Amino acid sequence: MIRKLLIVSCLGLWSLVGSAQWNTTNLLRMGRNAIYFDDYVSAIDNFNNIIRVKPYLPEPYFFRGLAKLNLDDYEGAIQDYSKAIELNPNYFHAYTYRGVAWNSLNKYEEALKDYAQAIALDPTAAYVYAYRGITEAEMGNFEAAEKDYTKALRIDNKLLATYLNRAIVREKLDNTDGAMADCNSAIHLNMFSDDAYRLRGYLWYKQKDYHNAIEDFNRALKANPENTAILMSRALVWHAMKRYPQMLEDYNEVLRIDSNDIYAYYNRAMLRAEVGETNAAIRDLDRVVEMNPDNILVYFNRGLLKMEINDLYGAYDDFSESIRLYPDFVKAYLVRAEVNDHLRDSVAAYQDRYQATQVLQRYQKMKAGDRNALVDTATNFQRVVDLNDRNDGVRDVINGRVQDKNVIVELQGVFYIQYVSLDSLRSGKVQYYNKHIMDYNQSHNYDPAITIGNKVQHYLPEFLQPYMERLSAEIQADGSPDAYLLRGSFYLNRQEFTKAIEDFSKVSAGDPRNLLAIFNEANARMLMYDYIESIDDKTPRVIGAREESRQVDYSLVLEGYRKCLEIDPDFIFALFNIANVYAKSGEIDKAIETYTQVLRQDKDIAEAYFNRGLLYIYTGQKALANADLSKAGELGIVGAYNVIKRYCKD
């Protein structure tokens, strides 16, 4: 659990670029973008090209190491970080992430040395203490880990993951009250943290407060309905409460989400065996055997169930397979002896009992100090009882990117002004009509045209470059507001947010009622915040960088959208975007009401139905959610139907 919760993030990671003037190096920009989009193979290729030309720069080695770290190439990452350090002995981030790579290889002493060096270079870097705490915890040094987590939180009390990691080690140190307090702090930072609710639910479960445990697991599932680990944890609480139907429902839901979850099959089999559904339990264990044919407990338990239905030969084969995998399995010899008795093979039964006795005698010799007493080691036993020994290594890798098969449902994004090709206009691909857009296009002879949408339009550089050159020339000649507006839209499409904001602000400064410029300036800020948040979301999953629940200041964004509504109260796209801001800020009721206002003005905005439907799911109003998502699907958002199937059923 400690490794799973290393969710700290380093917001300063991407700010490294400025210090090395990477904006002048297109290849580095492309490589960093490839990392952001999880295309690590392409990223490495870009950094290789930089290294060929400028092998004396430490930064491309560092970023290439980061890409390799994301591909689980820890050794390769260490080599690159070491090269970066050779070129710049004070490269703080290289020491930090080399420590992460050492930790991933379970080379904890090396990791600790690198973290110590990083701390010597910057004693105020909270997340390095958090990393070191993770390493100490994995070494079993829980008191040292707690001290490091506490140090990190003294420097930065917004590190949500560090509260959770400290809660874990405090639980190990039997400080349940402290662990609970840390979970509460994490929830205070982020009321939607499924990890925090899940961990607190586990603490309630340990205290046998099953009601509160269920409540917290329910909250965790509201935040992340597709998290199978939460469902598995809740199932254990149902078992303690002897609520077997609910337990079965949770295992079924896990397998609906992930049909290859080996633990869910195994646990469901044990549950079915407990409630007398023997044949169904055997079928589940058959599936487990298909996924991992080297597990002694699966064969052993399936053999016991086959004995219950009098499939003696099947039971004999399963017990024999357990013994083949682990020749010192005493219980398997004894139950196979019982099967041989039923089959009237007394000689075989005697041999099995004799063998069991021999193994027991070797165990006694081992306890007396004879190290050669056992044929199979405890390590081997652990391997053959690990259900997931093979399953952990099964991944789909596409273009260097590890794919997550779980569907993540997200809000439809904000609307913003974009340029559009004439072919798209002629083919009727523009989704929504707007008077301001139409007036602009007509007055400028549709060259280039603009539209409004919330999906990025992708165009080849050959299409964009002539326009960019023309617009820059117009700006240089007479500071044309229209040229600034269009160029800002180009920059926004390319996620060059700062440049986009500068261009839009030039327009609004000269014309305070230019709705399109004011709208897109607010959108550029909103999309920039989303971009930063998405980096936070991705980095922890990959490298365990510092995560903190930051309260984003959307005041300038809201100010821009409200100015748009002052200029034109019927400009519903600004109203929709305001609703998105409320949703992202956790103001769910205000968001729902604002989406409702959008739909009062225009009943055909599919995205408003979709987003309001998601919020209704979160608030437990499944009937309303179903109605909204159905309408969204009808209006063209096909994915709404999948959401209905997954989340709106009783």
Secondary structure, DSSP 8 states (H G I E B T S, - for coil): -TTTT--B--GGGTTHHHHTTGGG-HHHHHHHHHHHTT-HHHHHHHHHHHHHH-TT-SHHHHHHHHHHHHTT-HHHHHHHHHHHHHH-TT-HHHHHHHHHHHHHTT-HHHHHHHHHHHHHH-TT-HHHHHHHHHHHHHTT-HHHHHHHHHHHHHH-TT-HHHHHHHHHHHHHTT-HHHHHHHHHHHHHH-TT-HHHHHHHHHHHHHTT-HHHHHHHHHHHHHH-TT-HHHHHHHHHHHHHTT-HHHHHHHHHHHHHH-TT-HHHHHHHHHHHHHTT-HHHHHHHHHHHHHH-TT-HHHHHHHHHHHHHTT-HHHHHHHHHHHHHH-TT-HHHHHHHHHHHHHTT-HHHHHHHHHHHHHHHHHHHHHHTT-TTS-SS-HHHHHHHH-TTTTGGG---EETTEE---S---------EEEEE-HHHHHTT------HHHHHHHHHTTTTTEEEEESS-----HHHHHHHHHHHHHHHHHH--HHHHHHHHHHHHHTT-HHHHHHHHHHHHHH-TT-HHHHHHHHHHHHHHHHHHHHHHHHHHHHH-B---------HHHHHHHHHHHHH-TT-HHHHHHHHHHHHHTT-HHHHHHHHHHHHHH-TT-HHHHHHHHHHHHHTT-HHHHHHHHHHHHHTT-THHHHHHHHHS--
